[in-house]
Amino acid sequence: MARMNKPQIVDVNASALSGHRLRHYDIIMAAFVAILLLSNIVGASKPAQVDLPFIGLWTFGAGVLFFPVSYIIGDVLTEVYGYSRARRVIWTGFAALAFYALMAAVVIALPPAPGWPGQAAYEQVFGNSWRIVLASMAAFWAGEFANSFVMARMKVLTHGRFLWMRTIGSTVVGQGLDSLIFYPLAFYGLAGWPVEQLAQVVIGQFVLKTTWEALLTPITYMAVGALKRREGLDVYDEGTSFTPFRVSV
């Protein structure tokens, strides 16, 4: 398949890209996994509060400031390298989250050395319940795959035009699923989480994440353009198998 206004157009499948050297794919994968883990390790443990004009005090999880960057990288991956290679990165991130959860559980369970005063603080930061861990992993898995699927399908339907529409549209679906799955699974039925408050948090996090990514659309455009030029390709997912239950391309 060829399109005259693209540097090089290939269908996204193993045979089409097998002879093409992907110069930056591994770097983008590493960035995705690093931001995903850091958002969960550094940001998820701290609730923050700011005083916004016309709104008042607004409480949110600090990780929400950086977690949407993983969705931006996911958009870039799907747009430049196609759904199959984005799928591999999503599974890599999922495996990294699973290992982080296992490692945290094991390290917390180990008896601290006599005289070490940090066990309680360590448990407070890294000791998420398994309910929260599983909710986070389920929300990430569903949200990321939905984001990548919508991004890839819209690219084919729009013939590669309206990148802003694809990035925002896929984020609305992906972040919507992420918020809708995580908070009810993690907190529904717990003391201090009435249904009304839970609904407000779901809506608030969804709006904040989607707005944040929309504001970063110019950066997404620059990243996509630069990668397409450097890689010399622009992948369209025509004939792609969109099942999430595989890792191979």
N, C-alpha and C positions, 0 to 999 in steps of 0.2 A: 504494500500500500504506500502511496506517495502523495504528499501534499506540497505544492510548490513553495508555499511561504514558510516552511519550517526548515531548520538546518538539516535534520534527518529524522524521518518518521519511521517508526517500527511498531509492529504489533507487540503487545506485552505477552510474551510467552518465552519459555526457555530457549527455543531454537532461534527466535528472532534476536535475542540479546546475548546469546552464547558467545558470539564472536566480537562483541563490543566491550571494550574495557571501561568499566564504571569507575571513574577516578575518585569520586567523592562519596559514593554510597556508604562505605564503611564508616566514614566520618559522621555522616548524618545519622546513621544508626546509633553510633556511640553517643552523640549529642542527645538523641531522643531518650535513650535509656538513662543517661545521667540526669537529665532534667526531671524525668519521671520519678526516679528514686529520691532525688533531693527534695522534690516537692512533697513527697510523702514523709520523708525523714525529718527535714528541717521545718517545713511549713505547716504540716498537718497537725502538729502538736500544740500550736499556739493560736488561741483565739485573739484577734485584734479588734480594736474599737476606734473609730474615727468619728469626728463631728462634721457632718456634711451640711453645706448650705441648703436651706429649704427642706432638709430631710431630718436632721438631728443626728443623734448617736446611731451609728451603724456598726453592728458586730458581725465579724466574718472570720472564717479560717484563713490564716495568713498565707497558706499554700495556694489559695485561689489566685494570688497575684502572679504566680509563676507556672502553675499547672497548665493553664491554657496554651503556654508556649509549646507543650508537647503536641497539642492539636495542630498548631501552626506547622510544626515539623512534619506531622502526619500528612497535612495537606500538601506540603512541598514534596514529600516522598511519593505520594500517589500521583501528583501532577507530573512529576519529572520521570519517575521510574516505574509507575504503574501499580495496580492493585496487588499483584502477586508479590512484588518485593516489599511493598508496604505491609502486607500480611506477615511476611517473615519478621519484619521489625516489631510488629505488634506482639507476636508470639515471644520474641526475645525479651521485650519489656515485661510481658506477663511472667515469664520464667524468672526474671530478675526480681519482680515483686514477690513471687513465691519464695525465692531464696532469702530475701530480706526478712520476710515474716518468720521463716523457719529459724534463721540465724538469731533474730531478736528473741524468739521464744527460748532457744537453747541458752543463750548468754544470760538472760534474765534468770533462768532456772538454776544456773550454777551458783553455788554458795559463795558469797563475797569473802574476800580475805579479811581476817580479823582486823578491826580498826578502820576499815574503809568506810567512810561516811556517805558514799554516794549511791547506795543501793536503792533507797526510796526515790531519789530524784531520777535515777536511771529507769526505774520501773514506770515512773510517771510519764517520761518522755517516750520510751520505746515499748511500753507494755500495753499496747492496744489489745482489746479483747478479740478473740477469734471471730466473733460476730462482725466487728468492724473490719477486720482484715479481709474476711470473705466478701463482705459487702463492697469493699474497695476494689478487690480484684474482679468481681462480677461486673461492677459498674464500668471499670476501665475496659474490660474485654468487650462488652456490648457497645459502649460508646465509641471506642476507637474503630471497631470494625464497621459500625454504622456510618461513621464519619468518612472512612475510606471508600466504602461502597457508594455512598451518595456522591462523593467527589468524582469517582471514576465514571459512574453512569451519567452524571450531568455533563462531563467533558465530552462524551460521545454524542449525547443528545444536542449539545450546543456547538458541536464541531470545533471545540477548543476555544470558543469565545467566552467572554464574560467571566473571567477568572474570579472577580470579586463576588459574583453571584454564587459561584460554586463553593468558594471558601466559606462564605457566610451561611449559605444554605446547608452545607454539610455540618457546620458547627452547630446550627440550630438543632439538627437531628441528633448529632453525637452528644453534645453537651446536655441536651434535653434528656436523653436516655441515661446518661451518667448521673445527673442529679436525681432523676426520678427513681433510679434503682438504688443508689448508695444510701441516701438518707432514710427512706422507709426501712430498708433491710437492716441498717445499722442501729436505728434509734426508735423505731415504732414500738409502742407498748412500754417503753422505759419511763421510769419516774422522771418528771421534769421535762418531758417531751409530749405535751398535748398535741392533738392532731392539728389544731389551728397553727401552732408554732412550727410544727414540722412542715406544713404546707408553705408557710411564709419563708422558711429557710430554703426549701427546694426552689421556689420561684425566685428568691433573691439571688441564690448562687447561680442559677441558670442565666438570669439577666446579666449579672456581673461578668460571668465567663464569656458570654456571647458578645457583650459590648466591648470587652477587652480585646477579643480577637478581631472584631470589626475595626477597632481603632488601629490595630497593627497590620491592616490590609496592605498599606504601602510597603511595609517591610517584607511581607509575603511576596508581593510582586517583584521586588528587587531580588530576593533569594531565588525565586523560580526562574526569572530571566537569566540570572548569572549561572545557575546550574545547567540550564538547557544549553547555553552557549558553550560552557566548559565541557559538558558531556557529549555535545553534538547529537542530541536525540530529544524526541518529544513523543512519549508513549501514549497510545490510545488503547483502551481496554475493549477491543472488539473481539468477541469470541472467547473472552476470559472466563474461567470458572471462578465464580465469586464465593464459593464455599469457604467459610473461615476455618474449617476443620482440616487444614493441611499446612505444612510449612514449606514444602518444596515449591519452586517456581516452575 
